[in-house]
Amino acid sequence: MLESEKLNLLKIARTPMPFGKYQGRMLVDLPEEYLLWFQRNDSFPKGELGRLMQIVLELKVEGLNALVKPLKR
């Protein structure tokens, strides 16, 4: 695994959602349905937050999000 991929997993585990219904919840803990809404509406936030949210969705769809949860503080 590349260093940047490891860093992304740490960010996903330790970055709180900055707005909306799930404000304050770590990105890894966002419901899959919530992330799918962003995907369906082509409305992921711009920049790093949107990119991390897309990675979280991919992990959830592939059933791999449990790998990230131990990285939470």
N, C-alpha and C positions, 0 to 999 in steps of 0.2 A: 504494500500500500504506500502510495506517495505521501510525503509529508503534508502537502496541501490537502489531501483527502482526510488525513488524520485530524488536521486543524478544523476542517469543515464538520467532522463528526463531533468534535468538542464544542464547536459553536452551536450546533444543532441542540446539543444536550444542555447547554448553559445559557442560551440567549432567550430572554423572555419576549413574548409577542408584545410589540409596543403599542398596539391599538386594537380596537374592536371588541367583540363579544368575549374573546379569550385573552384580553390584555393581561399580561403578567404571567401567563402560562408558558412554560418552556416550549420551544418550537417542536421538540420531539413528542410532546404531549398533546399537540393539536389534533383534533379529530380528523380522520380521513375525509369525512363528508365535507368539512369546512375547507380543506385543501382542494378537494375536487371542485367545489364551487368556484374557487379562484381560477382553476384550470378551465372549467367550462366557460367562464365569462372572460377568459383571456385577461385577467386582472391581477395577476401576481404583482406585488409592489416592484418598482424599479430597483436596480442595484442589488447589493448583497442580500438583503432580507428576502427579496423575491427568489433569488437563486437558492438560498438555504431552504425556503419553504418548498421549492420544487424538489430538492433532494429529499426532504422529509417525505413528501408524497411518494416518490419513487421507492424509498425504503419501506413505507407502509404497504404499498401495492405488492411489493416482493416479499413481504412478511419478515423484513429484516430490522424493523425499528427496535426490537428488543435488544439488539446488539448495542444500541446507543444509550439506552436507559442507565446502564451501570456507570456511565461517564458523568451523570448528573452529580452535582455537589451535594 
